Amino acid sequence: MQGHGYGQPAKKPPHLAVLVLLRVLFVAAGFLSIGFLAWAMLLRLAAVTRRPLDWGLFVTALFADIAAIVLVANDPSDDASGVGGTFGMCLVLITLVSATTYYLIAEIRHYGRREREFAARSTPAYGYPGPAARPYATPVIPTMPAAPAMSGMPTPPPAAPHTPVPGPPPVVPPSHRPAPARIDQVRAELDELSDYLRKHDGQHDGRREDGIER
């Protein structure tokens, strides 16, 4: 008993240019034969779609063409203008127009439906996972077994938290101010300089007065 699996992959339809070329060839064959090969278009359609309806239409068109050939061939007139010949030609033309119209419409719809099915199956539907990727094997890292604890050894006490010892406060250097002794020394030197200048000026004035008196 088989389980439910994925359906068969959709077959990609032929290229559009190939389909158009085949349609032109079969339609041209029907018109160039004045309708006596109209059944070839329906045979091509039945082989593509494989539907019982298309096979039935192919057999009908084949018998209509055979009947038209028989009527035209058995017409007593030379130019097939009698009743049999006229009826046979009308039957051929009706079969040609009907077969051509049905063939083109049915084949275009058929390949359009196949194109949509191929696009739908190529894209994974929403909610259904696509083909599962092959999982990679995770490397197993061997671990060393833990050493068994010795029952006879005492358990060391937990270490006390280390408290940082505060250091000495930073020493602020004293601001450099001029010493009072230095100021006094400068002041004394200035006084001595003033006294020396006074004495020098006094001596100079005394000499000048002595010179005048003489």
PyMOL commands that set and color helices and strands:
alter all, ss='L'
color gray80, all
select helices_A, chain A and resi 16-32+38-49+52-73+83-122+180-213
alter helices_A, ss='H'
color red, helices_A
deselect
rebuild
show_as cartoon
